[in-house]
Amino acid sequence: MTKMIFTVAIDGPAAAGKGTISRAIAAQFGFAHLDTGLLYRAVGARVLAGDDAAKAAQNLRAEDIDRHGLRSAAVGQAASQAASLPEVRAALFDFQRSFARRPGGAILDGRDIGTVICPEAEVKLFVTASDHVRAHRRWLERVKDTPTLTEADVLAEQQARDARDSAREIAPLAPAADAVILDTTHLGLDDAIAAALQAVAAALEAPKT
């Protein structure tokens, strides 16, 4: 029996909740999950280690995605800068595209999945939240390891990255025209996950044309 091709594309800025929602969808429906941000973070980490961004993307290995420290703020900034380079995005495009259309269903979260990587995705979600709410969430995650970190520091870093991601010429951060918008500023995590699961279930049940 041939396995179905079904893609869920989730985009949005950092700390909006797209990763948590993606993992919940993958668990519920048995889809393969790819956090595409890790691809760019792995490239960013190699750039910080002295590698050329384009060469790092072209030669990315599976173990690079599993390396320790990819969630650090410094790697995040380096990843955002690398993601603005056309040659880096081109090098990672085929990997993401192939993953998205793999048999059995796949869910990818990132910043350009529904607009660039897989515009024909069966479900597109754009998860967002206010700048201050996202900064507070990220500060709570990081302050345990960096007690001197302030919310203002996180907010400034985040706004700089958002501006860079939204203004880049290649694959800017933006919702697809047909994406379902999930604003988690005042929406509880359980409710956000429920809304996402409902959108996926509806698409799976819709008659094929």
LUMLUM-621995 format. One line per 3 residues: for each residue x, y negated, z negated of N, C-alpha, C, O. Coordinates in nm, 3 decimals. Layout:
! residues N
X:Y:Z:X:Y:Z:X:Y:Z:X:Y:Z | ...
***
This chain:
! residues 209
0.085:0.120:0.000:0.000:0.000:0.000:0.089:-0.125:0.000:0.180:-0.137:-0.081 | 0.061:-0.217:0.091:0.141:-0.338:0.102:0.108:-0.434:-0.012:-0.008:-0.463:-0.039 | 0.212:-0.484:-0.077:0.190:-0.580:-0.186:0.159:-0.717:-0.127:0.212:-0.755:-0.022
0.072:-0.789:-0.194:0.030:-0.920:-0.145:0.143:-1.023:-0.155:0.234:-1.011:-0.237 | 0.134:-1.123:-0.069:0.220:-1.240:-0.077:0.134:-1.351:-0.139:0.033:-1.392:-0.082 | 0.175:-1.398:-0.255:0.096:-1.500:-0.327:0.194:-1.585:-0.406:0.268:-1.535:-0.491
0.192:-1.715:-0.379:0.287:-1.805:-0.443:0.217:-1.910:-0.527:0.121:-1.973:-0.483 | 0.266:-1.929:-0.648:0.222:-2.039:-0.734:0.338:-2.138:-0.743:0.448:-2.101:-0.787 | 0.315:-2.261:-0.703:0.417:-2.366:-0.708:0.383:-2.463:-0.820:0.275:-2.523:-0.820
0.474:-2.480:-0.914:0.452:-2.573:-1.024:0.564:-2.677:-1.024:0.681:-2.643:-1.036 | 0.524:-2.803:-1.011:0.621:-2.912:-1.013:0.590:-3.008:-1.127:0.483:-3.004:-1.186 | 0.688:-3.093:-1.157:0.668:-3.192:-1.261:0.799:-3.233:-1.324:0.901:-3.168:-1.303
0.798:-3.341:-1.401:0.919:-3.390:-1.467:0.955:-3.305:-1.587:0.879:-3.217:-1.627 | 1.071:-3.332:-1.644:1.120:-3.257:-1.760:1.029:-3.274:-1.881:0.974:-3.382:-1.904 | 1.015:-3.167:-1.957:0.944:-3.166:-2.086:0.794:-3.192:-2.074:0.729:-3.233:-2.170
0.740:-3.169:-1.954:0.594:-3.185:-1.938:0.521:-3.057:-1.976:0.402:-3.059:-2.007 | 0.595:-2.944:-1.973:0.536:-2.816:-2.009:0.528:-2.716:-1.896:0.469:-2.609:-1.912 | 0.588:-2.748:-1.780:0.574:-2.660:-1.665:0.642:-2.525:-1.684:0.595:-2.423:-1.633
0.752:-2.521:-1.758:0.820:-2.395:-1.781:0.736:-2.300:-1.865:0.725:-2.182:-1.833 | 0.679:-2.352:-1.972:0.595:-2.270:-2.060:0.472:-2.219:-1.985:0.435:-2.103:-1.998 | 0.411:-2.306:-1.907:0.293:-2.268:-1.830:0.330:-2.164:-1.724:0.255:-2.069:-1.701
0.444:-2.181:-1.660:0.490:-2.086:-1.558:0.510:-1.947:-1.617:0.468:-1.847:-1.559 | 0.574:-1.942:-1.732:0.599:-1.812:-1.795:0.468:-1.744:-1.835:0.455:-1.622:-1.826 | 0.371:-1.823:-1.879:0.241:-1.767:-1.917:0.169:-1.709:-1.795:0.109:-1.602:-1.804
0.175:-1.779:-1.683:0.112:-1.729:-1.560:0.180:-1.601:-1.513:0.114:-1.505:-1.476 | 0.313:-1.601:-1.516:0.388:-1.483:-1.473:0.351:-1.362:-1.558:0.333:-1.252:-1.506 | 0.340:-1.382:-1.689:0.306:-1.272:-1.779:0.164:-1.222:-1.756:0.138:-1.102:-1.758
0.071:-1.315:-1.733:-0.069:-1.279:-1.716:-0.094:-1.200:-1.588:-0.169:-1.103:-1.588 | -0.030:-1.242:-1.479:-0.059:-1.182:-1.349:0.052:-1.089:-1.297:0.038:-1.030:-1.190 | 0.160:-1.077:-1.371:0.268:-0.988:-1.330:0.351:-1.041:-1.215:0.409:-0.964:-1.139
0.357:-1.175:-1.202:0.435:-1.236:-1.094:0.582:-1.249:-1.135:0.614:-1.263:-1.253 | 0.669:-1.246:-1.036:0.810:-1.278:-1.060:0.820:-1.429:-1.083:0.747:-1.507:-1.020 | 0.910:-1.471:-1.173:0.920:-1.612:-1.207:1.061:-1.665:-1.183:1.160:-1.599:-1.217
1.069:-1.783:-1.123:1.198:-1.848:-1.104:1.190:-1.992:-1.151:1.111:-2.071:-1.101 | 1.273:-2.025:-1.248:1.292:-2.164:-1.291:1.397:-2.223:-1.198:1.517:-2.204:-1.220 | 1.354:-2.293:-1.096:1.449:-2.341:-0.995:1.544:-2.446:-1.050:1.651:-2.469:-0.995
1.505:-2.510:-1.160:1.594:-2.607:-1.222:1.725:-2.543:-1.265:1.829:-2.610:-1.268 | 1.720:-2.414:-1.299:1.843:-2.345:-1.340:1.943:-2.334:-1.226:2.064:-2.333:-1.249 | 1.893:-2.327:-1.102:1.984:-2.323:-0.988:2.065:-2.452:-0.981:2.187:-2.449:-0.963
1.995:-2.564:-0.997:2.063:-2.693:-0.991:2.148:-2.717:-1.116:2.253:-2.780:-1.108 | 2.101:-2.668:-1.229:2.181:-2.681:-1.351:2.310:-2.599:-1.340:2.415:-2.641:-1.387 | 2.300:-2.482:-1.278:2.420:-2.400:-1.259:2.519:-2.472:-1.169:2.640:-2.467:-1.192
2.468:-2.538:-1.066:2.555:-2.617:-0.979:2.614:-2.733:-1.058:2.733:-2.761:-1.048 | 2.530:-2.802:-1.137:2.577:-2.913:-1.218:2.686:-2.872:-1.315:2.783:-2.945:-1.335 | 2.671:-2.754:-1.375:2.772:-2.704:-1.470:2.904:-2.680:-1.399:3.011:-2.707:-1.454
2.899:-2.629:-1.279:3.022:-2.604:-1.204:3.087:-2.734:-1.159:3.209:-2.744:-1.149 | 3.003:-2.836:-1.131:3.058:-2.967:-1.097:3.131:-3.026:-1.216:3.240:-3.081:-1.202 | 3.071:-3.014:-1.335:3.137:-3.065:-1.456:3.268:-2.991:-1.483:3.359:-3.045:-1.546
3.276:-2.868:-1.434:3.399:-2.790:-1.450:3.503:-2.822:-1.343:3.613:-2.768:-1.344 | 3.465:-2.912:-1.249:3.562:-2.955:-1.149:3.535:-2.910:-1.007:3.613:-2.941:-0.917 | 3.427:-2.836:-0.985:3.397:-2.786:-0.851:3.326:-2.892:-0.766:3.262:-2.983:-0.819
3.337:-2.878:-0.636:3.261:-2.962:-0.543:3.116:-2.914:-0.544:3.091:-2.793:-0.544 | 3.021:-3.007:-0.545:2.880:-2.972:-0.558:2.831:-2.883:-0.444:2.765:-2.782:-0.469 | 2.863:-2.918:-0.321:2.817:-2.841:-0.207:2.874:-2.700:-0.208:2.803:-2.603:-0.184
3.003:-2.689:-0.236:3.066:-2.557:-0.241:3.011:-2.474:-0.356:2.994:-2.353:-0.343 | 2.983:-2.540:-0.469:2.926:-2.469:-0.583:2.790:-2.411:-0.546:2.759:-2.298:-0.582 | 2.707:-2.489:-0.473:2.575:-2.441:-0.433:2.585:-2.328:-0.332:2.510:-2.230:-0.340
2.677:-2.340:-0.238:2.694:-2.238:-0.134:2.744:-2.106:-0.192:2.715:-1.998:-0.138 | 2.821:-2.114:-0.300:2.881:-1.994:-0.358:2.820:-1.955:-0.492:2.883:-1.885:-0.572 | 2.698:-2.003:-0.518:2.634:-1.974:-0.646:2.615:-1.824:-0.664:2.571:-1.754:-0.573
2.648:-1.776:-0.784:2.634:-1.634:-0.815:2.528:-1.615:-0.922:2.495:-1.709:-0.995 | 2.476:-1.494:-0.932:2.371:-1.464:-1.030:2.418:-1.495:-1.171:2.341:-1.543:-1.254 | 2.545:-1.466:-1.200:2.596:-1.489:-1.335:2.605:-1.637:-1.369:2.606:-1.674:-1.486
2.611:-1.724:-1.267:2.615:-1.868:-1.293:2.484:-1.916:-1.355:2.484:-2.008:-1.436 | 2.373:-1.853:-1.318:2.243:-1.893:-1.368:2.223:-1.849:-1.513:2.139:-1.904:-1.585 | 2.300:-1.749:-1.556:2.287:-1.696:-1.692:2.389:-1.754:-1.789:2.391:-1.717:-1.907
2.474:-1.844:-1.743:2.582:-1.891:-1.828:2.529:-1.979:-1.942:2.425:-2.042:-1.931 | 2.603:-1.981:-2.050:2.563:-2.056:-2.170:2.577:-2.207:-2.145:2.667:-2.251:-2.073 | 2.486:-2.284:-2.204:2.498:-2.429:-2.201:2.428:-2.499:-2.087:2.444:-2.620:-2.072
2.351:-2.427:-2.006:2.286:-2.490:-1.892:2.176:-2.589:-1.933:2.137:-2.674:-1.853 | 2.128:-2.579:-2.056:2.019:-2.667:-2.099:2.069:-2.797:-2.163:1.989:-2.876:-2.212 | 2.199:-2.819:-2.162:2.251:-2.939:-2.226:2.215:-3.064:-2.145:2.188:-3.056:-2.025
2.216:-3.179:-2.214:2.182:-3.305:-2.147:2.284:-3.339:-2.038:2.246:-3.387:-1.931 | 2.412:-3.314:-2.065:2.516:-3.346:-1.966:2.496:-3.265:-1.838:2.510:-3.317:-1.728 | 2.465:-3.137:-1.854:2.441:-3.052:-1.737:2.316:-3.098:-1.663:2.311:-3.096:-1.540
2.215:-3.139:-1.739:2.092:-3.188:-1.677:2.115:-3.310:-1.590:2.061:-3.320:-1.480 | 2.197:-3.403:-1.639:2.229:-3.522:-1.561:2.310:-3.486:-1.436:2.286:-3.539:-1.328 | 2.406:-3.394:-1.453:2.487:-3.351:-1.338:2.401:-3.278:-1.236:2.423:-3.290:-1.116
2.303:-3.201:-1.285:2.213:-3.128:-1.196:2.128:-3.225:-1.114:2.109:-3.205:-0.994 | 2.078:-3.330:-1.178:1.997:-3.429:-1.109:2.077:-3.500:-1.000:2.026:-3.525:-0.891 | 2.202:-3.531:-1.030:2.288:-3.596:-0.932:2.317:-3.502:-0.815:2.315:-3.543:-0.699
2.345:-3.375:-0.847:2.372:-3.278:-0.740:2.249:-3.255:-0.654:2.260:-3.235:-0.533 | 2.130:-3.258:-0.716:2.006:-3.232:-0.644:1.974:-3.341:-0.542:1.891:-3.321:-0.454 | 2.039:-3.457:-0.555:2.014:-3.566:-0.459:2.097:-3.549:-0.332:2.080:-3.625:-0.237
2.186:-3.451:-0.329:2.273:-3.429:-0.214:2.208:-3.333:-0.115:2.176:-3.220:-0.152 | 2.188:-3.375:0.010:2.122:-3.290:0.109:2.189:-3.155:0.126:2.121:-3.054:0.143 | 2.323:-3.151:0.122:2.393:-3.025:0.144:2.370:-2.927:0.031:2.371:-2.805:0.052
2.350:-2.977:-0.090:2.320:-2.890:-0.204:2.180:-2.831:-0.190:2.159:-2.711:-0.208 | 2.084:-2.916:-0.157:1.946:-2.870:-0.142:1.935:-2.769:-0.028:1.862:-2.670:-0.039 | 2.007:-2.794:0.081:2.003:-2.702:0.194:2.059:-2.566:0.156:2.007:-2.463:0.199
2.165:-2.566:0.077:2.229:-2.440:0.038:2.138:-2.354:-0.049:2.146:-2.232:-0.046 | 2.051:-2.419:-0.128:1.964:-2.345:-0.220:1.825:-2.320:-0.165:1.745:-2.248:-0.225 | 1.795:-2.380:-0.049:1.660:-2.370:0.007:1.621:-2.226:0.039:1.516:-2.180:-0.004
1.705:-2.156:0.112:1.670:-2.021:0.158:1.646:-1.926:0.041:1.555:-1.843:0.045 | 1.727:-1.938:-0.065:1.710:-1.851:-0.181:1.572:-1.871:-0.243:1.501:-1.775:-0.272 | 1.535:-1.998:-0.262:1.405:-2.028:-0.324:1.291:-1.986:-0.233:1.191:-1.931:-0.279
1.305:-2.012:-0.105:1.201:-1.978:-0.010:1.176:-1.828:-0.006:1.061:-1.784:-0.005 | 1.283:-1.750:-0.004:1.272:-1.606:-0.001:1.205:-1.554:-0.129:1.121:-1.465:-0.123 | 1.244:-1.611:-0.242:1.185:-1.570:-0.369:1.035:-1.601:-0.370:0.955:-1.520:-0.418
0.997:-1.717:-0.318:0.858:-1.761:-0.323:0.765:-1.669:-0.246:0.650:-1.650:-0.285 | 0.814:-1.611:-0.135:0.727:-1.528:-0.052:0.759:-1.380:-0.067:0.732:-1.301:0.024 | 0.813:-1.342:-0.179:0.841:-1.201:-0.204:0.710:-1.125:-0.228:0.616:-1.183:-0.281
0.703:-0.999:-0.190:0.582:-0.920:-0.214:0.553:-0.905:-0.363:0.645:-0.891:-0.444 | 0.425:-0.907:-0.397:0.387:-0.887:-0.536:0.354:-1.013:-0.612:0.307:-1.007:-0.725 | 0.377:-1.128:-0.551:0.345:-1.255:-0.615:0.465:-1.317:-0.683:0.547:-1.248:-0.743
0.474:-1.448:-0.675:0.585:-1.520:-0.736:0.539:-1.657:-0.784:0.449:-1.718:-0.727 | 0.601:-1.703:-0.890:0.575:-1.837:-0.940:0.708:-1.908:-0.955:0.802:-1.855:-1.016 | 0.717:-2.028:-0.901:0.839:-2.108:-0.908:0.804:-2.242:-0.971:0.704:-2.303:-0.935
0.887:-2.287:-1.063:0.867:-2.421:-1.116:0.990:-2.505:-1.088:1.104:-2.458:-1.095 | 0.964:-2.631:-1.055:1.073:-2.721:-1.020:1.021:-2.861:-0.995:0.935:-2.910:-1.068 | 1.074:-2.925:-0.892:1.035:-3.063:-0.861:0.988:-3.081:-0.717:0.930:-3.184:-0.683
1.015:-2.981:-0.632:0.975:-2.995:-0.492:0.921:-2.864:-0.434:0.928:-2.841:-0.314 | 0.867:-2.779:-0.520:0.821:-2.648:-0.473:0.699:-2.661:-0.382:0.696:-2.606:-0.272 | 0.598:-2.734:-0.429:0.476:-2.748:-0.351:0.487:-2.841:-0.233:0.405:-2.834:-0.141
0.588:-2.927:-0.234:0.602:-3.025:-0.126:0.703:-2.983:-0.019:0.686:-3.014:0.098 | 0.809:-2.912:-0.060:0.918:-2.881:0.033:0.945:-2.731:0.045:0.948:-2.677:0.156 | 0.965:-2.664:-0.067:1.005:-2.523:-0.064:0.894:-2.434:-0.011:0.916:-2.351:0.076
0.774:-2.452:-0.064:0.663:-2.366:-0.024:0.533:-2.445:-0.014:0.444:-2.428:-0.097 | 0.522:-2.532:0.088:0.402:-2.613:0.101:0.276:-2.532:0.130:0.165:-2.584:0.115 | 0.291:-2.405:0.170:0.174:-2.320:0.195:0.138:-2.236:0.073:0.059:-2.142:0.084
0.196:-2.267:-0.044:0.166:-2.192:-0.166:0.016:-2.185:-0.190:-0.056:-2.282:-0.167 | -0.030:-2.069:-0.235:-0.173:-2.050:-0.258:-0.225:-2.135:-0.374:-0.342:-2.173:-0.375 | -0.139:-2.165:-0.470:-0.176:-2.252:-0.582:-0.064:-2.352:-0.603:0.054:-2.315:-0.607
-0.099:-2.480:-0.617:-0.002:-2.584:-0.647:-0.049:-2.660:-0.770:-0.162:-2.709:-0.776 | 0.039:-2.670:-0.867:0.010:-2.745:-0.989:0.118:-2.851:-1.008:0.235:-2.828:-0.977 | 0.078:-2.966:-1.058:0.174:-3.070:-1.095:0.150:-3.101:-1.242:0.046:-3.156:-1.279
0.247:-3.065:-1.325:0.234:-3.081:-1.470:0.311:-3.205:-1.512:0.429:-3.219:-1.483 | 0.244:-3.295:-1.580:0.307:-3.420:-1.619:0.263:-3.460:-1.760:0.177:-3.395:-1.819 | 0.321:-3.566:-1.812:0.286:-3.624:-1.942:0.353:-3.759:-1.949:0.441:-3.790:-1.869
0.312:-3.840:-2.044:0.370:-3.974:-2.057:0.519:-3.965:-2.091:0.565:-3.866:-2.148 | 0.592:-4.071:-2.057:0.736:-4.076:-2.085:0.764:-4.053:-2.233:0.852:-3.974:-2.268 | 0.690:-4.121:-2.319:0.718:-4.113:-2.463:0.687:-3.976:-2.521:0.759:-3.927:-2.608
0.580:-3.914:-2.475:0.546:-3.780:-2.524:0.652:-3.680:-2.479:0.693:-3.595:-2.558 | 0.696:-3.690:-2.356:0.799:-3.598:-2.308:0.931:-3.619:-2.379:1.000:-3.523:-2.413 | 0.965:-3.744:-2.404:1.090:-3.774:-2.474:1.085:-3.719:-2.617:1.184:-3.665:-2.667
0.970:-3.733:-2.682:0.956:-3.681:-2.819:0.972:-3.529:-2.820:1.039:-3.475:-2.908 | 0.912:-3.460:-2.725:0.925:-3.314:-2.718:1.070:-3.273:-2.698:1.120:-3.183:-2.765 | 1.138:-3.340:-2.606:1.276:-3.304:-2.578:1.366:-3.338:-2.696:1.461:-3.265:-2.725
1.338:-3.449:-2.765:1.416:-3.487:-2.883:1.402:-3.381:-2.992:1.501:-3.346:-3.056 | 1.282:-3.330:-3.013:1.261:-3.226:-3.114:1.343:-3.101:-3.082:1.391:-3.033:-3.173 | 1.359:-3.070:-2.954:1.439:-2.954:-2.913:1.588:-2.976:-2.940:1.659:-2.884:-2.979
1.634:-3.100:-2.917:1.778:-3.126:-2.919:1.834:-3.176:-3.051:1.953:-3.161:-3.078 | 1.749:-3.236:-3.134:1.800:-3.298:-3.255:1.856:-3.196:-3.354:1.938:-3.231:-3.438 | 1.812:-3.072:-3.345:1.864:-2.968:-3.435:2.013:-2.950:-3.416:2.087:-2.929:-3.512
2.057:-2.958:-3.291:2.200:-2.941:-3.261:2.275:-3.073:-3.261:2.398:-3.075:-3.274 | 2.201:-3.185:-3.245:2.265:-3.317:-3.242:2.189:-3.411:-3.335:2.105:-3.488:-3.289 | 2.218:-3.405:-3.466:2.141:-3.481:-3.565:2.142:-3.633:-3.543:2.048:-3.702:-3.585
2.244:-3.685:-3.478:2.252:-3.830:-3.458:2.172:-3.878:-3.336:2.160:-3.999:-3.312 | 2.119:-3.786:-3.262:2.044:-3.820:-3.141:1.913:-3.890:-3.178:1.842:-3.847:-3.269 | 1.882:-3.997:-3.109:1.757:-4.069:-3.135:1.659:-4.047:-3.019:1.699:-4.010:-2.908
1.531:-4.070:-3.047:1.431:-4.058:-2.941:1.456:-4.161:-2.831:1.431:-4.135:-2.714 | 1.506:-4.277:-2.872:1.536:-4.381:-2.773:1.644:-4.334:-2.676:1.637:-4.364:-2.556 | 1.744:-4.261:-2.728:1.849:-4.207:-2.641:1.790:-4.111:-2.538:1.820:-4.119:-2.419
1.705:-4.022:-2.586:1.644:-3.922:-2.499:1.554:-3.989:-2.395:1.555:-3.952:-2.278 | 1.477:-4.088:-2.439:1.388:-4.160:-2.349:1.467:-4.228:-2.237:1.428:-4.221:-2.120 | 1.577:-4.292:-2.272:1.659:-4.360:-2.171:1.717:-4.261:-2.071:1.715:-4.285:-1.950
1.769:-4.149:-2.121:1.824:-4.046:-2.033:1.716:-3.994:-1.938:1.738:-3.977:-1.818 | 1.600:-3.970:-1.996:1.490:-3.911:-1.920:1.440:-4.007:-1.813:1.414:-3.966:-1.700 | 1.425:-4.133:-1.849:1.377:-4.232:-1.751:1.476:-4.251:-1.637:1.436:-4.272:-1.523
1.604:-4.244:-1.670:1.706:-4.256:-1.565:1.697:-4.139:-1.469:1.708:-4.156:-1.347 | 1.678:-4.019:-1.525:1.667:-3.900:-1.439:1.538:-3.904:-1.358:1.540:-3.872:-1.239 | 1.428:-3.942:-1.420:1.301:-3.950:-1.348:1.312:-4.046:-1.230:1.264:-4.017:-1.120
1.376:-4.161:-1.254:1.392:-4.261:-1.148:1.475:-4.205:-1.034:1.443:-4.224:-0.917 | 1.583:-4.136:-1.069:1.671:-4.079:-0.966:1.597:-3.969:-0.888:1.606:-3.964:-0.765 | 1.523:-3.883:-0.959:1.453:-3.773:-0.893:1.340:-3.822:-0.805:1.312:-3.764:-0.700
1.273:-3.929:-0.846:1.158:-3.981:-0.771:1.200:-4.067:-0.652:1.127:-4.078:-0.554 | 1.318:-4.128:-0.662:1.362:-4.222:-0.558:1.452:-4.159:-0.452:1.478:-4.222:-0.350 | 1.499:-4.037:-0.473:1.590:-3.978:-0.376:1.519:-3.958:-0.242:1.398:-3.933:-0.237
1.595:-3.970:-0.134:1.537:-3.960:0.000:1.497:-3.817:0.033:1.399:-3.794:0.103 | 1.574:-3.722:-0.016:1.548:-3.581:0.013:1.466:-3.520:-0.100:1.510:-3.520:-0.215 | 1.347:-3.467:-0.070:1.262:-3.395:-0.164:1.242:-3.469:-0.296:1.278:-3.417:-0.401
1.186:-3.589:-0.292:1.163:-3.661:-0.418:1.059:-3.592:-0.505:0.973:-3.519:-0.456 | 1.067:-3.617:-0.634:0.969:-3.564:-0.729:0.835:-3.632:-0.703:0.823:-3.754:-0.720 | 0.735:-3.555:-0.663:0.602:-3.610:-0.637:0.505:-3.493:-0.626:0.543:-3.384:-0.582
0.380:-3.514:-0.665:0.282:-3.406:-0.650:0.244:-3.385:-0.505:0.236:-3.481:-0.427 | 0.220:-3.260:-0.467:0.167:-3.232:-0.334:0.027:-3.292:-0.325:-0.042:-3.306:-0.426 | -0.015:-3.326:-0.205:-0.146:-3.389:-0.187:-0.260:-3.301:-0.238:-0.361:-3.353:-0.284
-0.243:-3.169:-0.230:-0.349:-3.077:-0.272:-0.319:-3.010:-0.406:-0.378:-2.907:-0.438 | -0.228:-3.067:-0.483:-0.193:-3.008:-0.614:-0.299:-3.041:-0.719:-0.360:-3.148:-0.716 | -0.319:-2.946:-0.811:-0.402:-2.970:-0.928:-0.314:-3.040:-1.032:-0.208:-2.989:-1.068
-0.356:-3.156:-1.079:-0.277:-3.232:-1.176:-0.314:-3.189:-1.318:-0.431:-3.192:-1.355 | -0.215:-3.151:-1.395:-0.234:-3.118:-1.536:-0.155:-3.218:-1.619:-0.032:-3.210:-1.626 | -0.223:-3.311:-1.682:-0.158:-3.410:-1.768:-0.164:-3.358:-1.912:-0.271:-3.350:-1.971
-0.047:-3.324:-1.967:-0.042:-3.264:-2.100:-0.014:-3.366:-2.210:0.021:-3.328:-2.322 | -0.031:-3.495:-2.179:-0.007:-3.598:-2.280:-0.096:-3.574:-2.401:-0.048:-3.578:-2.515 | -0.222:-3.550:-2.378:-0.318:-3.526:-2.487:-0.382:-3.388:-2.477:-0.478:-3.359:-2.548
-0.329:-3.305:-2.390:-0.384:-3.171:-2.370:-0.300:-3.069:-2.445:-0.178:-3.062:-2.426 | -0.363:-2.991:-2.531:-0.291:-2.889:-2.607:-0.234:-2.782:-2.515:-0.284:-2.761:-2.404 | -0.129:-2.716:-2.560:-0.062:-2.616:-2.478:-0.157:-2.505:-2.437:-0.157:-2.462:-2.321
-0.237:-2.456:-2.531:-0.330:-2.348:-2.499:-0.429:-2.391:-2.391:-0.461:-2.313:-2.301 | -0.478:-2.514:-2.400:-0.573:-2.564:-2.301:-0.507:-2.581:-2.165:-0.569:-2.553:-2.061 | -0.383:-2.628:-2.164:-0.311:-2.646:-2.038:-0.287:-2.511:-1.971:-0.305:-2.497:-1.850
-0.248:-2.412:-2.050:-0.227:-2.277:-1.995:-0.358:-2.220:-1.943:-0.361:-2.159:-1.836 | -0.466:-2.240:-2.017:-0.597:-2.189:-1.974:-0.639:-2.251:-1.841:-0.693:-2.181:-1.755 | -0.616:-2.380:-1.825:-0.652:-2.447:-1.700:-0.570:-2.394:-1.584:-0.621:-2.374:-1.474
-0.441:-2.370:-1.609:-0.354:-2.317:-1.505:-0.395:-2.175:-1.466:-0.400:-2.141:-1.348 | -0.423:-2.093:-1.566:-0.465:-1.955:-1.540:-0.596:-1.952:-1.461:-0.614:-1.867:-1.373 | -0.685:-2.043:-1.493:-0.812:-2.050:-1.422:-0.792:-2.085:-1.275:-0.858:-2.028:-1.187
-0.700:-2.178:-1.248:-0.671:-2.217:-1.110:-0.614:-2.100:-1.030:-0.650:-2.080:-0.914 | -0.526:-2.024:-1.092:-0.466:-1.909:-1.025:-0.570:-1.799:-1.002:-0.578:-1.742:-0.894 | -0.650:-1.771:-1.105:-0.752:-1.668:-1.093:-0.852:-1.701:-0.983:-0.894:-1.613:-0.908
-0.890:-1.827:-0.973:-0.985:-1.869:-0.870:-0.928:-1.849:-0.730:-0.999:-1.807:-0.639 | -0.799:-1.878:-0.714:-0.735:-1.861:-0.584:-0.722:-1.714:-0.548:-0.736:-1.676:-0.431 | -0.695:-1.630:-0.646:-0.683:-1.486:-0.622:-0.818:-1.425:-0.583:-0.824:-1.330:-0.505
-0.924:-1.481:-0.637:-1.058:-1.428:-0.611:-1.121:-1.486:-0.486:-1.220:-1.433:-0.436 | -1.065:-1.595:-0.434:-1.123:-1.660:-0.317:-1.112:-1.570:-0.195:-1.011:-1.502:-0.177 | -1.215:-1.567:-0.112:-1.210:-1.484:0.008:-1.101:-1.530:0.103:-1.080:-1.650:0.120
-1.032:-1.435:0.165:-0.924:-1.469:0.258:-0.985:-1.512:0.391:-1.078:-1.450:0.443 | -0.929:-1.620:0.446:-0.980:-1.669:0.574:-0.884:-1.635:0.688:-0.911:-1.669:0.803
***
